[in-house]
Amino acid sequence: MKKIISSVICLLALFACDNNFLERNPLDQPSNEGFWNTEKDAMAAAVGCYEGWMSMDDILYFDCLSDNAYNAFTWEGFQVQATGLATPSDYGVSYMGYDKIVRYNNFLENIGRPQMKEELRARLTAEVRFLRAWDYFRKVTLYGDVPLVTDVLDIDNSNLPRNPKDEVIGFIIKELSEIAQELPTSYTGSDVGRITKGAALALKARMEIFDHQYEACKKTCEEVMQIGYDLFPDYKGLFKIANENNQEVILDVQYIENLAGNWVLGVLPPRSIDGWCSINPTQSLVDAYECIDGKPIDESSIYDPKEPYQHRDPRLNISILSPGEKYEDFIYDPISPSDPHGDYYQPFGRSKTGYLVRKYVDDLSDYADMWDTGMNGIVIRYAEILLMYAESKIESNQIDDSVYQVLNQIRKRAGMPEINRSIYSGQTKMRELLRRERRVELALEGVRWFDICRWRIGEKVMPGDVYGCKLGTVDQETGALSLTNESIFVETRIFNPDKNYLYPIPQDVIDATPAIKQNPNY
């Protein structure tokens, strides 16, 4: 897949969309009519549909919408939503664009024309139907009711209202069920990275669990569990470029260095090594990691508030860079005024919480240039399937050995003890454990906001003061901490459950398409 990304640039003119919202762009009709002739045309057009379907930006920055992280720079567009202050005219990043839907519908309208093998035609059709389902998945989970457009529209039929959320969800699930039968379980060679049967079923499971269809989600997860995926043996190695496309990866965004590079990793490291410090994990996320004895920090006898990062779940230090840790041959110190590396004083590079993301950038020597890497962005991995399976069983109150087995697989891989069944047995306690396990296993991978929405816990976890690490000093030789009782104050957030579970519809969308009405209370 990486080897053919370069052909995307040549195709975009065929599938571009103008500023009108749902209107079909006036395509260059002779070019469009003359293009769909051969199998090669169809393959190239399918590659063009992959362009921009998802990005590493969304994987990493999406946790800034939640209680997991803070986006240090308002102009990057993610922080306004987390504060609860988004408006139709100040909405941050919009996902209501239909340019990709136009592209996918145009492909699906024309794929029947080329002379080609029917098996390949069916597969390419399934790939593009997946990309369209993915786009609608993101829209319906962020905005609720959205226009469901499955045909290329002309200008006289483009002012469409929003379809009910349940209708859009039903469409997504039906599409994914059908196309899973047309897709292979894996690819080889240059096709690695294309949409597979596992990807279709994994997204179907995500949609089902978001809609609280637990029995259906359980069955879908069981289908995925039969395909042959497995946990990568090393949690840290899972996010290294040397281990791309490993047995745990079900769906990812493909990048290629110096051609279609992943630039986003550069926003993660400290300013002292030319990073941007854009994404700052919160103290709330750090506190969610258990101690190595398998107990939460407020229950563990080995938790030391003066050395809060010791004796913790190993995933904490793999996912998050904390004060006093060694990073790129120096001791990371965002809290001491005497910091010799300048991270304390950097006005546009200092973490506002004291924490930084370490996933994907644990060792910058993996990359020739952290601003142009070939590192793929993992969208869905097998651990999430196991977590969704366990959650579906817990929410259905079918807590059996299989639930403990899949959760213990994840914990064992991380270096954590098995679940204490004498404590975690009933539905309430198992729900508590599952939600904590999901939060730390998938931290900073872009799923926390969707979990908050489907669990309806926004009013509990989102409003109020956001804090970072405790202040103090860091020994530059040993990394030893001398902490005060004062924590870094970051900001105060609000959350209205009658409003903030949905994004506002951008005002420019409503202006262009009057049939679309605003979400409640915006």
C-alpha positions in Angstrom: 0.0 0.0 0.0 2.8 2.4 0.8 4.3 1.9 -2.6 1.2 3.1 -4.4 0.3 6.1 -2.2 2.3 8.4 -4.6 -0.4 7.8 -7.3 -2.9 9.6 -5.1 -1.7 13.1 -6.1 -2.5 12.4 -9.8 -6.0 11.4 -9.0 -7.3 14.1 -6.7 -8.5 16.3 -9.6 -10.9 13.6 -10.6 -12.5 13.5 -7.1 -12.2 17.0 -5.8 -15.2 18.8 -4.3 -16.0 22.5 -4.2 -17.1 24.6 -1.2 -20.8 23.6 -1.5 -21.7 21.2 1.2 -23.6 18.2 -0.3 -23.6 19.3 -3.9 -21.9 17.3 -6.5 -18.9 19.1 -7.8 -19.1 19.9 -11.5 -16.7 17.3 -12.6 -14.7 17.5 -15.8 -17.2 15.3 -17.6 -15.0 14.2 -20.5 -12.2 13.3 -18.2 -14.4 11.4 -15.9 -16.1 9.6 -18.7 -12.9 8.8 -20.4 -11.2 7.5 -17.3 -13.2 4.4 -16.3 -12.0 2.0 -18.9 -9.5 -0.5 -17.6 -8.6 -2.5 -14.5 -5.7 -0.1 -14.0 -8.0 2.8 -13.9 -10.2 1.1 -11.3 -7.1 0.3 -9.1 -5.8 3.9 -9.3 -9.2 5.3 -8.5 -9.5 3.1 -5.4 -6.1 4.3 -4.2 -7.3 7.8 -4.7 -10.2 7.1 -2.3 -7.7 6.1 0.4 -6.2 9.6 0.4 -7.1 11.4 3.7 -9.6 8.8 4.9 -7.9 9.0 8.4 -4.7 10.6 9.7 -2.3 10.3 12.6 -3.5 13.8 13.7 -6.9 12.4 14.7 -5.4 9.3 16.4 -3.2 11.4 18.7 -5.1 14.7 19.1 -8.5 13.1 19.7 -7.6 12.3 23.3 -7.4 16.1 23.8 -11.2 16.1 23.5 -11.4 14.1 26.7 -10.1 13.9 30.2 -7.0 12.2 29.0 -5.1 15.1 27.5 -4.8 18.9 27.0 -4.1 20.5 23.7 -1.6 23.2 24.5 -2.2 25.4 21.4 -5.7 26.6 20.7 -5.0 27.2 17.0 -4.6 23.4 16.5 -8.3 23.2 16.9 -9.0 20.5 19.5 -9.0 22.3 22.8 -12.2 24.3 22.4 -14.3 21.2 22.3 -12.8 19.8 25.6 -13.5 23.0 27.5 -17.2 22.8 26.7 -17.1 26.2 25.1 -17.4 25.2 21.4 -19.9 27.2 19.3 -21.2 26.9 15.7 -18.7 29.6 14.7 -15.9 28.4 17.0 -16.0 24.6 16.7 -12.3 23.7 16.3 -11.9 20.9 13.8 -14.9 20.0 11.6 -15.8 16.5 10.4 -18.9 17.5 8.6 -17.3 17.9 5.2 -18.7 15.7 2.5 -15.9 15.9 0.0 -14.8 12.4 0.8 -18.3 11.1 0.6 -18.6 12.6 -2.9 -15.4 10.9 -3.9 -16.6 7.5 -2.6 -20.0 7.8 -4.2 -18.4 8.8 -7.5 -16.2 5.7 -7.4 -19.1 3.4 -6.5 -21.2 4.9 -9.3 -18.5 4.2 -11.9 -16.8 1.1 -10.8 -19.1 -1.0 -12.9 -17.8 0.5 -16.1 -14.2 -0.8 -16.5 -13.3 -4.1 -18.2 -11.8 -6.1 -15.3 -12.0 -9.3 -13.2 -15.2 -9.4 -11.3 -13.5 -10.7 -8.1 -11.3 -7.6 -8.1 -14.2 -5.3 -8.9 -16.1 -6.7 -5.9 -13.1 -6.3 -3.6 -12.4 -2.7 -4.6 -16.1 -1.9 -4.2 -16.0 -3.3 -0.7 -12.9 -1.3 0.2 -14.5 2.0 -0.8 -17.8 1.1 0.9 -15.7 0.6 4.0 -14.1 4.0 3.7 -17.6 5.5 3.3 -18.8 3.6 6.3 -15.8 4.9 8.3 -16.6 8.5 7.4 -20.2 8.1 8.5 -19.1 6.3 11.7 -17.1 9.4 12.6 -19.9 11.8 11.7 -22.7 9.9 13.5 -20.6 9.5 16.7 -19.7 13.2 16.8 -22.8 14.9 15.5 -25.7 12.5 15.9 -28.1 12.9 13.1 -26.3 13.6 9.8 -27.3 13.6 6.1 -27.0 10.1 4.7 -25.9 10.5 1.1 -25.2 7.3 -0.9 -25.5 8.7 -4.5 -23.8 11.4 -6.5 -26.1 14.4 -6.2 -26.8 17.1 -8.7 -27.1 20.7 -7.7 -30.9 20.6 -7.5 -31.0 17.8 -5.0 -28.2 18.8 -2.6 -30.1 20.6 0.1 -30.8 17.5 2.3 -31.8 17.4 5.9 -30.2 15.2 8.6 -31.1 11.6 8.7 -31.9 10.1 12.2 -28.9 8.8 14.0 -30.4 5.2 14.2 -30.9 5.2 10.5 -27.2 6.1 9.9 -26.0 3.5 12.4 -28.2 0.9 10.7 -26.7 1.7 7.3 -23.1 1.5 8.7 -23.7 -1.9 10.3 -25.4 -3.3 7.2 -22.7 -2.1 4.9 -20.0 -3.6 7.0 -21.8 -6.9 7.4 -22.1 -7.2 3.6 -18.6 -6.1 2.6 -16.9 -8.3 5.1 -17.8 -11.2 2.9 -16.0 -9.6 -0.1 -12.7 -8.8 1.6 -9.7 -11.0 2.2 -8.4 -11.7 5.7 -4.9 -10.4 4.8 -2.7 -9.1 2.0 0.9 -9.6 1.0 3.4 -7.4 -0.7 2.4 -3.9 -1.9 -1.2 -4.5 -1.0 -0.5 -4.7 2.8 -2.5 -1.8 4.4 -5.6 -2.2 2.3 -9.0 -2.8 4.0 -9.4 -6.4 5.2 -12.3 -8.5 6.5 -11.0 -8.0 10.0 -11.1 -4.2 9.6 -14.7 -4.3 8.4 -15.7 -6.5 11.3 -13.7 -4.5 13.8 -15.4 -1.2 12.8 -18.8 -3.0 12.9 -18.0 -4.0 16.5 -17.1 -0.4 17.3 -20.4 0.8 15.9 -22.4 -1.9 17.7 -20.8 -1.2 21.1 -21.3 2.5 20.6 -25.0 1.8 20.1 -25.1 -0.6 23.1 -25.8 -3.6 20.9 -23.8 -5.9 23.2 -25.0 -9.3 22.0 -24.3 -8.3 18.4 -20.9 -6.8 19.3 -19.9 -10.0 21.2 -20.7 -12.1 18.1 -18.8 -9.8 15.8 -15.8 -9.8 18.1 -15.9 -13.6 18.1 -15.7 -13.5 14.3 -12.6 -11.3 14.5 -11.1 -13.6 17.1 -11.3 -16.5 14.7 -9.3 -14.7 11.9 -5.9 -15.2 13.3 -4.9 -11.9 15.0 -3.0 -12.0 18.2 -1.4 -9.6 20.7 2.1 -8.4 19.9 4.2 -9.8 22.7 5.8 -6.5 23.6 3.5 -3.5 24.4 6.4 -1.0 23.9 7.5 -2.6 20.7 3.9 -2.4 19.3 4.4 1.3 18.6 7.8 1.1 17.0 8.3 1.4 13.2 10.4 -1.8 13.1 7.2 -3.7 14.0 4.7 -2.2 11.6 1.9 -4.3 10.3 2.4 -6.9 13.0 -0.2 -9.5 14.1 -2.1 -7.1 16.4 -2.8 -4.4 13.8 -6.2 -4.7 12.2 -6.5 -1.2 10.7 -3.9 1.5 10.3 -3.1 4.7 8.3 -0.1 4.0 6.0 2.7 6.5 5.6 5.9 6.5 3.6 8.9 8.6 4.5 9.8 11.4 2.0 6.7 10.9 -0.1 3.6 10.7 2.1 5.3 11.1 5.4 3.8 11.1 8.9 4.8 14.6 10.3 2.7 14.5 13.4 5.2 12.7 15.6 7.2 15.9 15.8 4.4 17.6 17.9 5.0 15.1 20.8 8.6 15.5 22.2 10.0 18.3 24.4 10.9 21.6 23.0 14.5 21.1 24.0 14.8 18.5 21.2 12.8 20.6 18.8 9.4 19.0 19.5 6.2 21.1 20.0 4.7 19.6 23.2 1.3 19.9 21.6 -0.4 17.0 23.4 -0.2 17.0 27.2 -1.6 14.0 29.2 -3.5 15.0 32.3 -3.0 13.9 35.9 -6.4 12.2 35.7 -5.0 9.8 33.0 -1.8 9.2 35.0 -3.8 8.4 38.1 -5.8 5.8 36.2 -2.8 3.4 35.9 -2.7 0.8 38.7 0.3 -0.1 40.8 2.3 -3.1 39.8 0.4 -5.1 42.5 -2.8 -4.7 40.5 -4.5 -2.2 42.8 -5.5 1.4 42.0 -3.2 4.0 43.6 -5.8 4.9 46.3 -5.8 1.2 47.4 -2.2 0.1 47.0 0.2 0.1 49.9 3.2 0.4 47.5 2.0 3.7 46.0 4.2 6.6 47.1 2.9 10.1 46.3 6.5 11.4 46.6 7.6 9.0 43.9 4.4 8.7 42.0 5.8 7.0 38.9 7.5 4.1 40.5 5.9 0.7 41.0 3.3 1.4 38.5 1.7 -0.4 35.5 4.5 -0.5 32.9 2.2 1.0 30.3 2.4 4.3 32.2 6.1 4.8 31.4 5.7 3.4 27.9 2.8 5.8 27.0 3.6 8.9 29.0 6.8 10.9 29.6 6.8 12.0 33.3 9.2 14.3 35.2 12.5 12.6 36.3 12.5 10.0 33.5 15.4 9.7 31.1 14.6 10.6 27.6 17.0 11.0 24.7 20.0 10.9 27.0 18.8 13.6 29.4 16.6 13.8 32.4 13.2 15.2 31.5 12.4 18.1 33.8 9.4 20.4 33.1 9.0 21.5 36.7 12.3 22.8 38.0 13.2 26.5 37.3 16.8 25.4 37.3 16.2 22.9 34.4 19.4 23.1 32.3 17.6 22.0 29.1 15.1 24.9 29.2 11.9 22.9 29.1 10.6 24.7 32.2 11.0 28.1 30.5 9.9 27.4 27.0 6.9 29.6 26.3 5.6 27.6 23.3 7.2 24.2 24.1 6.7 23.5 27.7 4.1 20.9 28.6 1.3 22.6 30.4 0.6 19.5 32.5 4.3 18.4 33.0 3.5 15.3 31.0 4.2 14.4 27.3 3.2 11.5 25.0 5.8 8.8 24.8 4.0 6.3 22.6 5.5 6.2 19.0 8.4 8.5 20.0 10.1 6.4 22.8 13.3 6.4 20.8 13.7 9.1 18.2 16.7 7.3 16.7 14.0 5.1 15.0 13.5 8.0 12.6 15.9 10.0 10.4 13.5 13.0 10.8 10.7 13.0 13.4 8.8 15.4 11.2 8.8 13.1 8.2 8.5 9.4 9.1 7.1 6.3 7.6 5.5 5.3 10.9 1.9 4.0 10.4 -0.8 5.2 12.7 -2.7 2.3 14.4 -6.5 2.9 14.2 -7.8 -0.4 15.5 -5.8 -3.3 17.1 -6.6 -6.7 18.4 -6.5 -5.6 22.1 -9.5 -3.4 21.4 -11.4 -6.4 20.1 -10.7 -8.3 23.3 -11.8 -5.4 25.3 -15.0 -5.0 23.4 -15.7 -8.7 23.7 -15.2 -8.5 27.5 -17.3 -5.3 27.8 -20.1 -6.8 25.8 -20.2 -9.9 28.1 -20.0 -7.7 31.2 -22.8 -5.4 30.1 -24.9 -8.5 29.3 -24.1 -9.8 32.7 -22.5 -12.9 31.2 -19.3 -12.8 33.2 -17.6 -16.2 32.7 -14.0 -17.5 32.4 -13.7 -16.1 28.8 -14.0 -12.5 30.2 -11.2 -13.0 32.7 -9.1 -14.8 30.1 -9.1 -12.1 27.5 -8.5 -9.3 30.0 -5.7 -11.3 31.6 -4.1 -11.7 28.1 -3.9 -8.0 27.9 -2.7 -7.5 31.5 -0.1 -10.3 31.2 1.3 -8.7 28.0 1.7 -5.4 29.9 3.5 -7.0 32.8 0.5 -6.8 35.2 -0.9 -9.5 37.5 -4.0 -11.4 36.7 -7.4 -10.1 37.9 -8.2 -10.8 41.6 -11.5 -12.6 41.2 -12.3 -12.3 44.8 -12.6 -8.5 44.3 -13.7 -8.3 40.7 -16.6 -10.6 40.2 -20.0 -8.9 39.9 -21.1 -6.6 37.1 -20.4 -3.4 38.9 -16.8 -4.2 39.9 -16.0 -5.8 36.5 -17.4 -2.7 34.7 -15.1 -0.6 36.8 -12.1 -2.7 36.0 -12.9 -3.0 32.3 -13.3 0.8 31.9 -10.0 1.4 33.7 -8.2 -1.3 31.7 -9.6 0.1 28.4 -8.5 3.6 29.3 -4.9 2.7 30.1 -4.4 0.1 27.3 -5.7 2.4 24.6 -4.5 5.7 26.1 -3.6 8.4 23.6 -4.9 6.3 20.7 -8.0 8.5 20.0 -10.8 6.4 21.5 -11.4 7.9 25.0 -13.9 10.6 23.9 -16.1 8.0 22.2 -16.0 5.9 25.4 -17.1 8.9 27.5 -20.0 9.5 25.1 -21.3 5.9 25.0 -20.8 5.4 28.8 -22.5 8.8 29.4 -19.9 9.7 32.0 -19.2 13.2 30.6 -20.8 15.1 33.5 -18.6 13.1 35.9 -15.2 13.2 34.2 -15.2 16.3 32.1 -16.2 19.4 34.1 -14.1 21.1 36.7 -10.4 22.0 37.2 -7.8 20.1 35.1 -4.5 19.4 36.8 -1.0 18.3 35.8 1.8 16.9 37.8 3.0 18.1 41.2 5.6 20.9 41.2 9.0 20.6 42.8 12.5 19.8 41.5 14.3 17.0 39.6 17.8 15.8 40.3 19.6 16.1 36.9 21.9 13.2 37.7 19.5 10.6 39.1 16.1 11.8 38.1 15.0 11.7 41.8 12.0 13.9 42.5 11.5 16.3 45.4 7.8 17.2 45.0 5.6 19.7 46.8 1.9 19.3 47.4 1.1 21.9 44.7 -0.1 20.6 41.4 0.0 22.4 38.1 -3.4 24.0 37.3 -4.2 23.8 33.7 -7.7 25.1 33.1 -11.4 24.8 34.2 -13.8 23.0 31.9 -17.6 22.9 31.8 -19.8 20.1 30.5 -23.6 20.3 29.8 -25.0 16.8 29.3 -27.9 18.2 27.3 -25.4 19.7 24.9 -21.8 18.6 24.9 -22.1 14.9 24.0 -22.5 16.2 20.5 -20.4 18.6 18.4 -22.1 21.8 17.1 -22.9 21.7 13.4 -20.6 24.4 11.9 -22.5 27.5 11.0 -21.0 27.6 7.5 -22.6 24.2 6.9 -26.0 25.4 8.0 -25.6 28.5 5.9 -24.8 26.4 2.8 -27.5 23.8 3.5 -30.5 25.4 5.2 -32.3 22.0 5.6 -29.7 21.0 8.2 -30.6 22.2 11.7 -28.4 22.8 14.7 -27.8 20.3 17.5 -29.7 21.1 20.8 -28.6 24.1 23.0 -25.9 25.5 20.6 
